[in-house]
Amino acid sequence: METLKYKGFIGSIEIQHEDNTLYGKILGLEKGTLITYEGNTIRELKEDFMNAVEDYIAHCKEHNLPLYKSYSGSFNVWLSPELHTKVIEKATNIGMSLNSFIRETLQKAVL
């Protein structure tokens, strides 16, 4: 999936075939927060995305709200108790914390 990036925010790029419009939403924000943007060209879409990000930042500052950026670096992973135990055992056996083991394993998987 193609995405847009600006000031630590990530946005989707989607096509609405009915009226030949591009649109998207800022990804990874707090649950219940939806910020969208659109354009007729890629340039317009990028501009509206950046304006949406700037508006969100200004809104948070104006109302003294926490600023949630796309994908803060923290997430929950739900595992079966058996897999959870095996992962902790593996991390412990090689002298790593659970977080370090998972971070290193994920880095190897995506690089």
Secondary structure, DSSP 8 states (H G I E B T S, - for coil): --EEEETTEEEE-EEETTTTEEEEEEES-STT---EEEESSHHHHHHHHHHHHHHHHHHHHHTT-----S--S-------HHHHHHHHHHHHHTT--HHHHHHHHHHHHH-
